[in-house]
């Protein structure tokens, strides 16, 4: 009986630690900008597209914050220069806002 209670307590503690880590990561996104430089054609359209993988790699390289690319919400790949605000779902009910600037 005590063993089961210990397992449940350990599981609850683990979940709380994961939530806390997600909240801290979301707070780190405040005020940072991820800059991604890409080439474009004469009409201003990008060669290829900026994907969640590109954003995750740039975030790690520029700000030392590691986020799984599957947690970055991007409905369609980015195919034009500009500033984009993306949601990053770090944990159920916990999301952060990430600003991405795509430039040449």
Helices and strands as residue ranges (DSSP letters): H 2-28, E 33-37, E 45-50, H 52-63, G 69-71, E 72-73, E 78-80, E 82-91, E 94-103
